[in-house]
């Protein structure tokens, strides 16, 4: 299922811009942009505020990972509740939740090349 097709447990599409999101440079300011597919701006991350240097790249990675983190949390919530579910469904959800959680954390922890 692609992010565009993803629905919440209530059957609705999430109310945020679908991912994946990528980190890019803007050229307009000293910071980076978070963009969705189609080069749509989602957020801007500044490198300093009131003379204090901010961890721009780390902040940008965390923001850019938001759709993946949402998906991982959604799967974890399905996995942990509401009980009871059959063993096969439990094992499948657990594996999917683990894989998505690891991928989401890797987006935040691993440096990304800005474009």
HUGI-V345398 format. One record per residue. N is the residue number from 1. RES is the residue in one small letter. SS is DSSP state (H for helix, E for strand, - for the rest). OMEGA is omega in radians with two decimals (NA if undefined). Layout:
N & RES & SS & OMEGA
N & RES & SS & OMEGA
//
This chain:
1 & x & - & 3.13
2 & x & - & 3.12
3 & x & - & 3.13
4 & x & - & -3.09
5 & x & - & -3.05
6 & x & - & 3.07
7 & x & - & 3.09
8 & x & - & 3.10
9 & x & - & 3.12
10 & x & - & 3.11
11 & x & - & -3.13
12 & x & - & 3.01
13 & x & - & 3.07
14 & x & - & -3.05
15 & x & - & 3.08
16 & x & - & 3.12
17 & x & - & -3.11
18 & x & - & 3.08
19 & x & - & 0.03
20 & x & - & 3.06
21 & x & - & -3.12
22 & x & E & 3.11
23 & x & E & 3.10
24 & x & E & 3.01
25 & x & E & -3.08
26 & x & - & -3.04
27 & x & - & -3.12
28 & x & - & -3.10
29 & x & - & -3.14
30 & x & - & -3.11
31 & x & E & 3.10
32 & x & E & 3.13
33 & x & E & 2.97
34 & x & E & -3.09
35 & x & E & 3.05
36 & x & E & 3.10
37 & x & H & -3.13
38 & x & H & 3.11
39 & x & H & 3.14
40 & x & E & 3.12
41 & x & E & 3.06
42 & x & E & -3.09
43 & x & E & 3.02
44 & x & E & 3.12
45 & x & E & -3.11
46 & x & E & -3.10
47 & x & - & 3.08
48 & x & E & 3.12
49 & x & E & -3.14
50 & x & - & 3.07
51 & x & - & -3.13
52 & x & E & 3.10
53 & x & E & 3.13
54 & x & - & 3.11
55 & x & - & -3.01
56 & x & H & -3.07
57 & x & H & 3.13
58 & x & H & 3.11
59 & x & H & 3.14
60 & x & H & 3.11
61 & x & H & -3.14
62 & x & H & 3.12
63 & x & H & -3.12
64 & x & H & -3.14
65 & x & - & -3.05
66 & x & H & 3.13
67 & x & H & 3.12
68 & x & H & 3.09
69 & x & H & 3.08
70 & x & H & -3.13
71 & x & H & 3.13
72 & x & H & 3.12
73 & x & H & 3.13
74 & x & H & 3.11
75 & x & H & 3.11
76 & x & H & 3.12
77 & x & H & 3.06
78 & x & H & -3.08
79 & x & H & -3.06
80 & x & H & -3.14
81 & x & - & -0.28
82 & x & - & 3.14
83 & x & - & -0.12
84 & x & - & 2.99
85 & x & - & -3.12
86 & x & - & -3.05
87 & x & H & -3.11
88 & x & H & 3.10
89 & x & H & 3.12
90 & x & H & -3.13
91 & x & H & 3.14
92 & x & H & 3.11
93 & x & H & -3.14
94 & x & H & -3.13
95 & x & H & -3.13
96 & x & H & 3.13
97 & x & H & 3.13
98 & x & H & -3.12
99 & x & H & -3.13
100 & x & H & 3.11
101 & x & H & 3.12
102 & x & H & 3.14
103 & x & H & 3.13
104 & x & H & 3.12
105 & x & H & 3.12
106 & x & H & 3.10
107 & x & H & -3.12
108 & x & H & -3.03
109 & x & H & -3.07
110 & x & - & 3.08
111 & x & - & 3.07
112 & x & - & 3.07
113 & x & - & 3.06
114 & x & - & -3.09
115 & x & - & NA
//
